[in-house]
Amino acid sequence: MLQRVLEDVAKYQRVAFDTEAASFHRYVDRVYLIQLSTDHSTTLVDPLAIEDLSPIGTILEDRAIEIVFHDADYDLRVLDRDYGFRATNIFDTRVAAQLVGEPAVGLNSLLEKHFDVRLDKRFQRADWSARPLTAGMIAYAADDTRYLLRLRDLLDEQLRRMDRRHWLAEECGRLEHVRWSAGRPDDDEGFMRLKGARALNPRSRAVLQRLHAWRDTLAADLDRAPFRILSNQALVAIAKSRPGNLASLGAVDGVGRATLQRHSEKILAAIAEGLGVPHDQLPVVQRTRRPPPDPAYDARLERLKEARNAAAQRVGLAPGLLCPNGTLQTIARLAPTAPADLGEVPELRAWQRETLGDEMLVSAARDLPDD
């Protein structure tokens, strides 16, 4: 089967590619389905049923074959993590849609606008780890790539007409270097990233830390997404109220009867652990020290924003897409005096410099002379 797919792709020299995962359901996400569409056919590949997926890697890494994704970043990361596959010669239709100034760049929006095709949103958070897949899930997965080559051609024509094809080439060239980042977001300090955690008092933060650790351990054991055990909002609410018995725990928003029946003992134990943490070991909020006021920097940044916003309006792009504020801040700190100085800003793309103008960036960042 995969060999036939490889032969079909080689014949057309391009393939639309997508993956389905199950992060909404599983503790450790992985690739549970791979979709490939050529100009001739669409194929769904089940990684749970096929031991050797190396032909997929061959397709992705062949520079003679264009790989068409929509929003490639996460797909590239999980393919690298799970199989060591790395794509080359990428065309990302989401990025292309951004660069031509599409107001909505989600695949659903683009397919509906240009082809009057509506994807079934019911399956966006389906459990792709389940087997067998339903007929609806199979149809949805196939449609994710079935129209992607047509969309690619439409956007490519617009890019060429606007003389922006090289913009996309630069962005997609960067995607070739996307890799999986080691480590889980639910690490020892993950509890501090929950909404509302930093507003808790130190004792409640200690309780939250223990609750978060309990939930994460259980989620790993069950291979279940942590929020499916107990929501982040409920964790923070428990930590804030610190209930000491079953009745008060049940009164916390987000703690239902099933949670009480299954986990009340462990939850109350985690609360007690947090209440017992010595005062000198309570988690503290690490606050970034603000730099001293720098009126010259502030003025440079404002001039850069004005220049960026004017250029964005001229070319019909969102200001943050043309040049994010973080990049402008780097330029303002650098205070370049010549176009060559901008080479020290690695996140600044060549197409952004072309659109904004080196001289405009320099003049906007340079300290203005006194009147």
ROSE-545131 format. One record per residue (C-alpha): residue number from 1; x, y, z. Coordinates in Angstrom, 1 decimal, always signed. Example, Ala and Ser with C-alpha at 12.3 -4.5 7.8 and 13.67 -1.06 7.14 Angstrom:
<atoms>
<1,<+12.3,-4.5,+7.8>>
<2,<+13.7,-1.1,+7.1>>
</atoms>
This chain:
<atoms>
<1,<+0.0,+0.0,+0.0>>
<2,<+2.6,+2.5,+1.0>>
<3,<+4.8,+1.6,-2.0>>
<4,<+1.8,+2.4,-4.3>>
<5,<+1.4,+5.7,-2.6>>
<6,<+5.1,+6.5,-3.0>>
<7,<+4.8,+5.7,-6.7>>
<8,<+1.7,+7.9,-7.1>>
<9,<+3.4,+10.8,-5.3>>
<10,<+6.6,+10.4,-7.4>>
<11,<+4.5,+10.6,-10.6>>
<12,<+2.9,+13.9,-9.6>>
<13,<+5.8,+15.3,-7.6>>
<14,<+3.6,+16.8,-4.9>>
<15,<+1.5,+15.6,-2.1>>
<16,<-0.9,+17.2,+0.4>>
<17,<+0.0,+15.9,+3.9>>
<18,<-1.7,+16.0,+7.3>>
<19,<-1.7,+14.1,+10.6>>
<20,<-4.3,+13.5,+13.3>>
<21,<-3.3,+13.2,+16.9>>
<22,<-5.3,+13.0,+20.2>>
<23,<-3.9,+15.6,+22.6>>
<24,<-7.5,+16.4,+23.6>>
<25,<-7.8,+12.8,+24.9>>
<26,<-4.3,+11.4,+25.7>>
<27,<-1.6,+12.3,+28.2>>
<28,<+1.2,+11.7,+25.7>>
<29,<+0.1,+12.7,+22.2>>
<30,<+1.3,+10.9,+19.1>>
<31,<+0.4,+10.5,+15.4>>
<32,<-2.7,+8.3,+15.1>>
<33,<-3.5,+8.9,+11.4>>
<34,<-1.6,+10.2,+8.4>>
<35,<-3.4,+11.6,+5.3>>
<36,<-1.9,+12.0,+1.9>>
<37,<-3.5,+13.4,-1.2>>
<38,<-2.1,+13.6,-4.7>>
<39,<-3.8,+15.1,-7.8>>
<40,<-5.1,+11.6,-8.4>>
<41,<-6.1,+10.0,-5.1>>
<42,<-6.3,+10.3,-1.3>>
<43,<-4.9,+7.7,+1.1>>
<44,<-5.3,+7.3,+4.9>>
<45,<-2.4,+5.5,+6.6>>
<46,<-2.9,+4.0,+10.1>>
<47,<+0.4,+4.1,+12.0>>
<48,<-1.1,+1.7,+14.6>>
<49,<-1.5,-1.0,+11.9>>
<50,<+1.7,-0.5,+9.9>>
<51,<+5.0,-1.3,+11.4>>
<52,<+7.3,+0.2,+8.8>>
<53,<+6.5,+3.8,+7.9>>
<54,<+9.8,+4.6,+6.3>>
<55,<+8.2,+5.2,+2.9>>
<56,<+6.5,+8.2,+4.5>>
<57,<+9.8,+9.5,+5.6>>
<58,<+11.2,+9.0,+2.1>>
<59,<+8.4,+11.1,+0.6>>
<60,<+8.8,+13.9,+3.2>>
<61,<+12.6,+14.2,+2.7>>
<62,<+12.7,+14.0,-1.1>>
<63,<+13.3,+17.6,-2.3>>
<64,<+11.9,+16.7,-5.7>>
<65,<+8.5,+16.3,-4.1>>
<66,<+6.6,+19.3,-2.8>>
<67,<+4.9,+18.7,+0.6>>
<68,<+1.8,+20.7,+1.0>>
<69,<+0.6,+21.3,+4.6>>
<70,<-1.9,+23.6,+6.2>>
<71,<-0.3,+24.9,+9.4>>
<72,<+2.7,+22.6,+9.3>>
<73,<+4.4,+23.5,+12.6>>
<74,<+2.8,+20.9,+14.9>>
<75,<+2.7,+18.2,+12.3>>
<76,<+6.5,+18.6,+11.7>>
<77,<+7.2,+18.5,+15.4>>
<78,<+5.3,+15.3,+16.1>>
<79,<+6.7,+13.6,+12.9>>
<80,<+10.2,+14.5,+14.1>>
<81,<+9.5,+13.2,+17.6>>
<82,<+7.7,+10.0,+16.8>>
<83,<+9.6,+8.9,+13.7>>
<84,<+12.5,+11.2,+13.1>>
<85,<+10.9,+12.3,+9.8>>
<86,<+11.8,+15.8,+8.5>>
<87,<+10.1,+17.4,+5.6>>
<88,<+11.7,+19.5,+2.8>>
<89,<+10.3,+21.5,+0.0>>
<90,<+7.3,+22.6,+2.0>>
<91,<+4.3,+24.7,+0.9>>
<92,<+2.2,+25.8,+3.9>>
<93,<-1.2,+27.0,+2.8>>
<94,<-1.9,+28.7,+6.1>>
<95,<+1.3,+30.8,+5.8>>
<96,<+0.5,+31.5,+2.1>>
<97,<-3.0,+32.7,+3.1>>
<98,<-1.5,+35.0,+5.7>>
<99,<+0.9,+36.5,+3.2>>
<100,<-1.8,+37.3,+0.6>>
<101,<-3.8,+39.0,+3.3>>
<102,<-6.7,+36.5,+3.8>>
<103,<-8.8,+37.7,+6.8>>
<104,<-9.4,+34.2,+8.0>>
<105,<-6.7,+31.5,+7.5>>
<106,<-8.2,+28.4,+9.1>>
<107,<-8.6,+25.6,+6.7>>
<108,<-12.4,+25.5,+7.2>>
<109,<-12.7,+29.2,+6.4>>
<110,<-10.5,+29.0,+3.3>>
<111,<-12.3,+25.9,+1.8>>
<112,<-15.7,+27.4,+2.4>>
<113,<-14.7,+30.7,+0.9>>
<114,<-13.0,+29.4,-2.2>>
<115,<-14.6,+26.1,-2.9>>
<116,<-17.9,+26.1,-1.0>>
<117,<-16.7,+23.1,+1.0>>
<118,<-17.6,+22.8,+4.7>>
<119,<-15.7,+20.4,+6.9>>
<120,<-17.6,+18.7,+9.7>>
<121,<-16.4,+20.5,+12.8>>
<122,<-17.7,+17.7,+15.0>>
<123,<-14.5,+15.8,+14.4>>
<124,<-12.0,+18.5,+15.2>>
<125,<-11.5,+17.1,+18.7>>
<126,<-12.3,+13.5,+17.9>>
<127,<-10.4,+10.7,+19.6>>
<128,<-8.2,+9.6,+16.8>>
<129,<-6.6,+7.0,+19.0>>
<130,<-9.9,+5.0,+19.0>>
<131,<-10.3,+2.1,+16.7>>
<132,<-12.2,+1.4,+14.5>>
<133,<-12.6,+4.9,+13.1>>
<134,<-16.1,+5.8,+12.2>>
<135,<-17.2,+6.6,+8.7>>
<136,<-17.6,+10.2,+9.6>>
<137,<-14.1,+10.4,+11.0>>
<138,<-12.6,+8.8,+7.9>>
<139,<-14.5,+11.2,+5.6>>
<140,<-13.4,+14.2,+7.7>>
<141,<-9.7,+13.1,+7.7>>
<142,<-9.8,+12.6,+3.9>>
<143,<-11.3,+16.0,+3.3>>
<144,<-8.4,+17.6,+5.3>>
<145,<-6.1,+16.9,+2.4>>
<146,<-8.5,+16.3,-0.5>>
<147,<-8.8,+20.0,-1.4>>
<148,<-5.4,+21.1,-0.2>>
<149,<-3.6,+21.0,-3.6>>
<150,<-6.4,+23.1,-5.2>>
<151,<-6.0,+25.6,-2.4>>
<152,<-2.3,+25.5,-2.8>>
<153,<-2.6,+26.4,-6.5>>
<154,<-5.0,+29.2,-5.9>>
<155,<-2.8,+30.8,-3.2>>
<156,<+0.3,+30.3,-5.3>>
<157,<-1.3,+32.2,-8.2>>
<158,<-2.2,+35.1,-5.8>>
<159,<+1.3,+35.1,-4.4>>
<160,<+2.9,+35.3,-7.8>>
<161,<+0.5,+38.0,-8.9>>
<162,<+1.5,+40.0,-5.8>>
<163,<+5.2,+39.2,-6.3>>
<164,<+5.3,+37.6,-2.8>>
<165,<+6.2,+34.0,-3.8>>
<166,<+9.7,+34.5,-2.4>>
<167,<+8.1,+35.6,+0.9>>
<168,<+6.5,+32.2,+1.2>>
<169,<+9.7,+30.4,+0.2>>
<170,<+11.6,+32.1,+3.0>>
<171,<+9.0,+31.2,+5.6>>
<172,<+8.7,+27.6,+4.4>>
<173,<+12.5,+27.3,+4.3>>
<174,<+12.4,+28.0,+8.1>>
<175,<+9.8,+25.3,+8.6>>
<176,<+12.4,+22.7,+7.4>>
<177,<+14.3,+23.3,+10.6>>
<178,<+11.3,+22.8,+13.0>>
<179,<+12.1,+20.1,+15.5>>
<180,<+10.3,+18.6,+18.6>>
<181,<+11.3,+20.4,+21.8>>
<182,<+12.1,+18.0,+24.6>>
<183,<+10.2,+18.1,+27.8>>
<184,<+6.5,+18.3,+28.8>>
<185,<+4.6,+21.5,+29.6>>
<186,<+3.4,+19.7,+32.8>>
<187,<+6.8,+19.9,+34.5>>
<188,<+7.5,+20.7,+38.2>>
<189,<+6.7,+24.3,+37.7>>
<190,<+3.8,+23.7,+35.3>>
<191,<+1.2,+24.6,+38.0>>
<192,<+2.4,+28.2,+38.0>>
<193,<+1.2,+28.5,+34.4>>
<194,<-2.4,+27.7,+35.3>>
<195,<-4.6,+30.8,+35.0>>
<196,<-5.0,+32.3,+38.4>>
<197,<-2.1,+30.5,+40.0>>
<198,<+0.1,+33.6,+40.4>>
<199,<-2.8,+35.4,+42.2>>
<200,<-3.0,+32.8,+44.9>>
<201,<-1.3,+33.4,+48.3>>
<202,<+1.9,+31.3,+49.0>>
<203,<+0.0,+28.6,+51.0>>
<204,<-2.6,+28.1,+48.3>>
<205,<+0.1,+27.9,+45.7>>
<206,<+1.7,+25.1,+47.7>>
<207,<-1.7,+23.3,+47.7>>
<208,<-2.0,+23.8,+44.0>>
<209,<+1.5,+22.4,+43.4>>
<210,<+0.5,+19.2,+45.2>>
<211,<-2.8,+19.0,+43.4>>
<212,<-1.2,+19.5,+40.0>>
<213,<+1.4,+16.8,+40.7>>
<214,<-1.3,+14.3,+41.8>>
<215,<-3.4,+15.0,+38.6>>
<216,<-0.4,+14.8,+36.3>>
<217,<+0.8,+11.5,+37.8>>
<218,<-2.7,+10.0,+37.5>>
<219,<-3.1,+11.3,+33.9>>
<220,<+0.2,+9.6,+33.0>>
<221,<-0.9,+6.3,+34.5>>
<222,<-4.2,+6.4,+32.7>>
<223,<-2.8,+7.9,+29.5>>
<224,<-5.5,+10.6,+29.7>>
<225,<-5.4,+14.3,+29.1>>
<226,<-5.0,+15.9,+32.6>>
<227,<-8.0,+18.3,+32.2>>
<228,<-10.2,+15.2,+31.7>>
<229,<-9.5,+14.2,+35.2>>
<230,<-10.0,+17.6,+36.8>>
<231,<-10.1,+21.0,+35.0>>
<232,<-7.5,+23.6,+35.6>>
<233,<-10.2,+26.0,+36.9>>
<234,<-11.2,+23.4,+39.5>>
<235,<-7.7,+22.8,+40.6>>
<236,<-7.2,+26.5,+41.2>>
<237,<-10.5,+26.8,+42.9>>
<238,<-9.7,+23.9,+45.3>>
<239,<-6.3,+25.5,+46.1>>
<240,<-7.9,+28.8,+46.8>>
<241,<-10.6,+27.5,+49.2>>
<242,<-8.5,+24.6,+50.6>>
<243,<-11.4,+22.4,+51.7>>
<244,<-10.8,+20.0,+54.6>>
<245,<-13.6,+17.5,+54.2>>
<246,<-15.7,+15.8,+51.6>>
<247,<-18.7,+18.2,+51.9>>
<248,<-16.6,+21.3,+51.4>>
<249,<-14.7,+19.7,+48.5>>
<250,<-18.0,+18.9,+46.8>>
<251,<-19.1,+22.5,+47.1>>
<252,<-16.2,+23.7,+44.9>>
<253,<-17.2,+24.7,+41.4>>
<254,<-16.0,+22.0,+38.9>>
<255,<-15.9,+19.2,+41.4>>
<256,<-18.7,+16.8,+40.4>>
<257,<-20.1,+13.7,+42.0>>
<258,<-17.9,+11.4,+39.8>>
<259,<-14.7,+13.2,+40.9>>
<260,<-15.7,+12.9,+44.6>>
<261,<-16.4,+9.2,+44.2>>
<262,<-13.1,+8.4,+42.4>>
<263,<-10.6,+10.9,+43.7>>
<264,<-11.8,+12.7,+46.9>>
<265,<-9.3,+10.8,+49.1>>
<266,<-6.3,+11.7,+47.0>>
<267,<-7.4,+15.3,+46.5>>
<268,<-7.8,+15.8,+50.3>>
<269,<-4.5,+14.2,+50.9>>
<270,<-2.8,+16.6,+48.3>>
<271,<-4.4,+19.5,+50.1>>
<272,<-3.1,+18.3,+53.4>>
<273,<+0.4,+18.0,+51.9>>
<274,<+0.3,+21.5,+50.6>>
<275,<-0.9,+22.8,+54.0>>
<276,<+2.0,+21.0,+55.6>>
<277,<+4.8,+22.6,+53.5>>
<278,<+7.3,+24.5,+55.7>>
<279,<+7.0,+28.3,+55.3>>
<280,<+10.4,+28.7,+53.9>>
<281,<+9.6,+26.1,+51.1>>
<282,<+6.4,+27.7,+49.9>>
<283,<+6.5,+28.4,+46.1>>
<284,<+7.2,+32.0,+45.2>>
<285,<+6.3,+34.0,+42.2>>
<286,<+9.4,+34.8,+40.2>>
<287,<+8.9,+38.4,+39.0>>
<288,<+11.0,+39.8,+36.2>>
<289,<+12.7,+43.0,+37.3>>
<290,<+11.8,+45.8,+35.1>>
<291,<+14.6,+47.7,+33.5>>
<292,<+15.1,+51.3,+34.4>>
<293,<+13.1,+53.8,+32.3>>
<294,<+14.7,+54.6,+29.0>>
<295,<+12.9,+57.4,+27.2>>
<296,<+15.2,+57.1,+24.1>>
<297,<+14.3,+53.4,+23.7>>
<298,<+10.6,+54.1,+24.2>>
<299,<+10.7,+56.8,+21.5>>
<300,<+12.6,+54.5,+19.1>>
<301,<+10.0,+51.8,+19.6>>
<302,<+7.1,+54.1,+19.0>>
<303,<+8.7,+55.3,+15.8>>
<304,<+9.2,+51.7,+14.7>>
<305,<+5.6,+50.8,+15.4>>
<306,<+4.4,+53.8,+13.4>>
<307,<+6.6,+52.9,+10.5>>
<308,<+5.5,+49.2,+10.7>>
<309,<+1.8,+50.1,+10.9>>
<310,<+2.0,+52.4,+7.9>>
<311,<+3.8,+49.7,+5.9>>
<312,<+1.3,+47.0,+7.0>>
<313,<-1.6,+49.2,+5.8>>
<314,<+0.1,+49.8,+2.5>>
<315,<+0.6,+46.1,+1.8>>
<316,<-2.6,+44.8,+3.3>>
<317,<-1.1,+42.7,+6.1>>
<318,<-1.8,+42.5,+9.8>>
<319,<+0.9,+44.6,+11.6>>
<320,<+1.9,+41.7,+13.8>>
<321,<+2.4,+39.5,+10.8>>
<322,<+4.5,+42.0,+8.9>>
<323,<+6.8,+42.5,+11.9>>
<324,<+5.9,+41.3,+15.5>>
<325,<+6.3,+43.7,+18.4>>
<326,<+9.0,+41.5,+19.8>>
<327,<+11.1,+42.0,+16.7>>
<328,<+10.5,+45.7,+16.8>>
<329,<+11.7,+45.7,+20.5>>
<330,<+14.9,+44.0,+19.5>>
<331,<+15.5,+46.6,+16.7>>
<332,<+14.8,+49.4,+19.1>>
<333,<+17.3,+48.0,+21.6>>
<334,<+19.9,+47.6,+18.9>>
<335,<+19.3,+51.2,+17.6>>
<336,<+20.8,+50.4,+14.2>>
<337,<+22.6,+53.2,+12.4>>
<338,<+23.0,+51.4,+9.0>>
<339,<+21.1,+48.7,+7.1>>
<340,<+23.8,+46.2,+7.7>>
<341,<+23.2,+46.4,+11.4>>
<342,<+19.8,+44.7,+10.9>>
<343,<+21.7,+41.5,+10.2>>
<344,<+22.1,+41.2,+13.9>>
<345,<+18.3,+40.6,+14.3>>
<346,<+18.0,+36.9,+13.3>>
<347,<+14.2,+36.9,+13.6>>
<348,<+13.9,+39.7,+11.0>>
<349,<+13.1,+38.1,+7.6>>
<350,<+14.5,+39.3,+4.3>>
<351,<+11.0,+39.8,+3.0>>
<352,<+10.2,+41.9,+6.0>>
<353,<+13.2,+44.1,+5.4>>
<354,<+12.3,+44.4,+1.8>>
<355,<+8.7,+45.5,+2.7>>
<356,<+9.6,+47.8,+5.6>>
<357,<+12.7,+49.2,+3.9>>
<358,<+16.1,+49.0,+5.6>>
<359,<+16.4,+52.8,+5.6>>
<360,<+13.0,+53.2,+7.2>>
<361,<+13.9,+50.7,+10.0>>
<362,<+17.2,+52.5,+10.6>>
<363,<+15.7,+56.0,+10.7>>
<364,<+12.9,+54.8,+12.9>>
<365,<+15.3,+53.2,+15.4>>
<366,<+18.0,+55.8,+15.4>>
<367,<+17.9,+58.5,+18.1>>
<368,<+16.7,+61.7,+16.5>>
<369,<+19.0,+64.7,+16.7>>
<370,<+17.9,+67.6,+19.0>>
<371,<+16.1,+70.5,+17.3>>
</atoms>
